[in-house]
Amino acid sequence: QKLRNKVKLEASGGINSKNISKYGQTGVDIISVGSITNSVKGIDMSLEI
């Protein structure tokens, strides 16, 4: 238990909007969701300053 207070636990991989609440209930400190950015369609954009 002493070690758990010093370590952050992260859940990652296969997490999406349908199953994220189940991962949250496990007590992990951080949940990484790559599908938010991996499934987005890219756009061609530029910025001139």
Distance bins in CASP14 RR format, pairs under 12 A and 6 or more apart:
PFRMAT RR
TARGET T0000
AUTHOR 0000-0000-0000
RMODE 2
METHOD distances of the structure
MODEL  1
1 7 0 0 0 0 0 1 0 0 0 0 0
3 9 0 0 0 0 0 1 0 0 0 0 0
4 27 0 0 0 0 0 1 0 0 0 0 0
4 28 0 0 0 0 0 1 0 0 0 0 0
4 29 0 0 0 0 1 0 0 0 0 0 0
5 29 0 0 0 0 0 1 0 0 0 0 0
6 29 0 0 0 0 0 1 0 0 0 0 0
7 28 0 0 0 0 0 1 0 0 0 0 0
7 29 0 0 0 0 1 0 0 0 0 0 0
7 30 0 0 0 0 0 1 0 0 0 0 0
8 27 0 0 0 0 0 1 0 0 0 0 0
8 28 0 0 0 0 1 0 0 0 0 0 0
8 29 1 0 1 0 0 0 0 0 0 0 0
8 30 1 0 0 1 0 0 0 0 0 0 0
8 31 0 0 0 0 0 1 0 0 0 0 0
8 32 0 0 0 0 0 1 0 0 0 0 0
9 23 0 0 0 0 0 1 0 0 0 0 0
9 24 0 0 0 0 0 1 0 0 0 0 0
9 26 0 0 0 0 1 0 0 0 0 0 0
9 27 1 0 0 1 0 0 0 0 0 0 0
9 28 1 0 1 0 0 0 0 0 0 0 0
9 29 1 0 1 0 0 0 0 0 0 0 0
9 30 1 0 0 1 0 0 0 0 0 0 0
9 31 0 0 0 0 1 0 0 0 0 0 0
9 32 0 0 0 0 0 1 0 0 0 0 0
10 23 0 0 0 0 0 1 0 0 0 0 0
10 24 0 0 0 0 0 1 0 0 0 0 0
10 26 0 0 0 0 0 1 0 0 0 0 0
10 27 0 0 0 0 0 1 0 0 0 0 0
10 28 1 0 0 1 0 0 0 0 0 0 0
10 29 1 0 0 1 0 0 0 0 0 0 0
10 30 1 0 1 0 0 0 0 0 0 0 0
10 31 1 0 0 1 0 0 0 0 0 0 0
10 32 1 0 0 1 0 0 0 0 0 0 0
10 33 0 0 0 0 0 1 0 0 0 0 0
11 19 0 0 0 0 0 1 0 0 0 0 0
11 20 0 0 0 0 1 0 0 0 0 0 0
11 21 0 0 0 0 0 1 0 0 0 0 0
11 22 0 0 0 0 1 0 0 0 0 0 0
11 23 1 0 1 0 0 0 0 0 0 0 0
11 24 1 0 0 1 0 0 0 0 0 0 0
11 25 0 0 0 0 0 1 0 0 0 0 0
11 26 1 0 0 1 0 0 0 0 0 0 0
11 27 0 0 0 0 1 0 0 0 0 0 0
11 28 1 0 1 0 0 0 0 0 0 0 0
11 29 0 0 0 0 1 0 0 0 0 0 0
11 30 1 0 0 1 0 0 0 0 0 0 0
11 31 1 0 1 0 0 0 0 0 0 0 0
11 32 1 0 0 1 0 0 0 0 0 0 0
11 33 0 0 0 0 1 0 0 0 0 0 0
11 34 0 0 0 0 0 1 0 0 0 0 0
12 20 0 0 0 0 0 1 0 0 0 0 0
12 23 0 0 0 0 1 0 0 0 0 0 0
12 28 0 0 0 0 1 0 0 0 0 0 0
12 30 0 0 0 0 1 0 0 0 0 0 0
12 31 1 0 0 1 0 0 0 0 0 0 0
12 32 1 1 0 0 0 0 0 0 0 0 0
12 33 0 0 0 0 1 0 0 0 0 0 0
12 34 1 0 0 1 0 0 0 0 0 0 0
12 35 0 0 0 0 0 1 0 0 0 0 0
13 19 0 0 0 0 0 1 0 0 0 0 0
13 20 0 0 0 0 0 1 0 0 0 0 0
13 23 0 0 0 0 1 0 0 0 0 0 0
13 31 0 0 0 0 1 0 0 0 0 0 0
13 32 1 0 0 1 0 0 0 0 0 0 0
13 33 0 0 0 0 1 0 0 0 0 0 0
13 34 1 0 0 1 0 0 0 0 0 0 0
13 35 0 0 0 0 1 0 0 0 0 0 0
13 38 0 0 0 0 0 1 0 0 0 0 0
14 20 0 0 0 0 1 0 0 0 0 0 0
14 22 0 0 0 0 0 1 0 0 0 0 0
14 23 0 0 0 0 1 0 0 0 0 0 0
14 31 0 0 0 0 0 1 0 0 0 0 0
14 32 0 0 0 0 1 0 0 0 0 0 0
14 33 0 0 0 0 1 0 0 0 0 0 0
14 34 0 0 0 0 1 0 0 0 0 0 0
14 35 1 0 0 1 0 0 0 0 0 0 0
14 36 0 0 0 0 0 1 0 0 0 0 0
14 38 0 0 0 0 0 1 0 0 0 0 0
14 39 0 0 0 0 0 1 0 0 0 0 0
15 21 0 0 0 0 0 1 0 0 0 0 0
15 22 0 0 0 0 1 0 0 0 0 0 0
15 23 1 0 1 0 0 0 0 0 0 0 0
15 24 0 0 0 0 1 0 0 0 0 0 0
15 26 0 0 0 0 0 1 0 0 0 0 0
15 28 0 0 0 0 0 1 0 0 0 0 0
15 30 0 0 0 0 0 1 0 0 0 0 0
15 31 1 0 0 1 0 0 0 0 0 0 0
15 32 1 0 0 1 0 0 0 0 0 0 0
15 33 1 0 1 0 0 0 0 0 0 0 0
15 34 1 0 0 1 0 0 0 0 0 0 0
15 35 1 0 0 1 0 0 0 0 0 0 0
15 36 0 0 0 0 1 0 0 0 0 0 0
15 38 0 0 0 0 0 1 0 0 0 0 0
16 22 0 0 0 0 0 1 0 0 0 0 0
16 23 0 0 0 0 1 0 0 0 0 0 0
16 31 0 0 0 0 0 1 0 0 0 0 0
16 32 0 0 0 0 0 1 0 0 0 0 0
16 33 1 0 0 1 0 0 0 0 0 0 0
16 34 0 0 0 0 1 0 0 0 0 0 0
16 35 1 0 1 0 0 0 0 0 0 0 0
16 36 0 0 0 0 1 0 0 0 0 0 0
16 38 0 0 0 0 0 1 0 0 0 0 0
16 39 0 0 0 0 1 0 0 0 0 0 0
17 23 0 0 0 0 0 1 0 0 0 0 0
17 31 0 0 0 0 0 1 0 0 0 0 0
17 33 0 0 0 0 1 0 0 0 0 0 0
17 34 0 0 0 0 0 1 0 0 0 0 0
17 35 0 0 0 0 1 0 0 0 0 0 0
17 36 0 0 0 0 1 0 0 0 0 0 0
17 39 0 0 0 0 0 1 0 0 0 0 0
18 33 0 0 0 0 0 1 0 0 0 0 0
18 35 0 0 0 0 0 1 0 0 0 0 0
19 25 0 0 0 0 0 1 0 0 0 0 0
19 26 0 0 0 0 0 1 0 0 0 0 0
19 31 0 0 0 0 0 1 0 0 0 0 0
19 33 0 0 0 0 0 1 0 0 0 0 0
19 35 0 0 0 0 0 1 0 0 0 0 0
20 26 0 0 0 0 0 1 0 0 0 0 0
20 28 0 0 0 0 0 1 0 0 0 0 0
20 31 1 0 0 1 0 0 0 0 0 0 0
20 32 0 0 0 0 0 1 0 0 0 0 0
20 33 1 0 0 1 0 0 0 0 0 0 0
20 34 0 0 0 0 0 1 0 0 0 0 0
20 35 0 0 0 0 1 0 0 0 0 0 0
20 36 0 0 0 0 0 1 0 0 0 0 0
21 27 0 0 0 0 0 1 0 0 0 0 0
21 31 0 0 0 0 1 0 0 0 0 0 0
22 28 0 0 0 0 0 1 0 0 0 0 0
22 31 0 0 0 0 0 1 0 0 0 0 0
23 29 0 0 0 0 0 1 0 0 0 0 0
23 30 0 0 0 0 0 1 0 0 0 0 0
23 31 1 0 1 0 0 0 0 0 0 0 0
23 32 0 0 0 0 1 0 0 0 0 0 0
23 33 0 0 0 0 1 0 0 0 0 0 0
24 30 0 0 0 0 0 1 0 0 0 0 0
24 31 1 0 0 1 0 0 0 0 0 0 0
24 32 0 0 0 0 0 1 0 0 0 0 0
24 33 0 0 0 0 0 1 0 0 0 0 0
25 31 0 0 0 0 0 1 0 0 0 0 0
32 38 0 0 0 0 0 1 0 0 0 0 0
33 39 0 0 0 0 0 1 0 0 0 0 0
34 40 0 0 0 0 0 1 0 0 0 0 0
END
